Amino acid sequence: MLKKVVVIGPESTGKTTLCKQLATHFQTQWCPEFAREYLLEHGMDYRYDDLLTIAKGQLSLEDKYTSSIQHPVSSIQHPTSNNHSLLFIDTDMYVMKIWCEFVFGKCHQLILDQIAARKYDLYLLCNIDLPWIKDELREYPDIEKRKQLYNIYKNTMLHQSTPWIDISGNYDERFKKAIAAVANIPD
């Protein structure tokens, strides 16, 4: 049975790095964040409706990766993917909800419906204790905004039913905590 692990948290907290490391360690795949590709193509002057487009793109991407693990065409197509029981997901609809509400003060109903409909096995919440790294898509270098966003994520985790763990420390400590948490997902 496929286990889905979602890596979430504010920007520049090592989510993508952790997904890549975990996928390599567990010899499986990881689903990237659709927003990055979308914003690189369309720019940072996004509107509320763009977030719905991004959410739909993220859902489609997750479904594509889920299907490719559950129904691999051949071992040639996925030569490094030996573990067909795990998928690491960089971003989910909680991220989209927080983004919508933080920037626009409201959230699309599709996002809320998908939060209720989709089930995951573990959340890894990346803390803000890594240094913020500037890139063309990041918006919140200010530590107070980062703290505010992290607290929103943490409160969200506290008020949902999927197990979760706070991932903090340097990159190596984060990786070790994540490996241990994933290894302890019940069958």
VENURCOR-V633832 format. One record per backbone hydrogen bond with DSSP energy under -0.5 kcal/mol. CO is the residue of the C=O (numbers start at 1). NH is the residue of the N-H. If there is no record, write none. Layout:
[[CO	NH] [CO	NH]]
This chain:
[[3	5] [3	87] [4	6] [4	121] [4	122] [5	89] [6	8] [6	124] [7	91] [8	126] [10	13] [14	18] [15	19] [16	20] [17	21] [18	22] [19	23] [20	24] [21	25] [22	26] [23	28] [24	27] [27	82] [27	83] [29	88] [30	32] [31	90] [32	34] [33	36] [33	37] [34	38] [35	39] [36	40] [37	41] [38	42] [39	43] [44	46] [47	50] [47	51] [48	51] [48	52] [49	53] [50	54] [51	55] [52	56] [53	57] [54	58] [55	59] [56	60] [57	61] [58	62] [59	63] [60	64] [61	65] [62	66] [63	67] [64	68] [65	69] [66	70] [67	71] [69	72] [74	78] [76	79] [78	81] [80	82] [82	84] [83	86] [85	3] [86	29] [87	5] [88	31] [88	90] [89	7] [89	91] [92	96] [93	97] [94	98] [95	99] [96	100] [97	101] [98	102] [99	103] [100	104] [100	105] [100	106] [101	105] [108	112] [109	113] [110	114] [111	115] [112	116] [113	117] [114	118] [122	6] [123	125] [123	165] [124	8] [124	126] [125	167] [132	134] [135	138] [142	146] [143	147] [144	148] [145	149] [146	150] [147	151] [148	152] [149	153] [150	154] [151	155] [152	156] [153	157] [154	158] [155	159] [156	159] [157	160] [163	123] [165	125] [166	168] [167	127] [170	174] [171	175] [172	176] [173	177] [174	178] [175	179] [176	180] [177	181] [178	182] [179	183] [180	184] [182	185]]
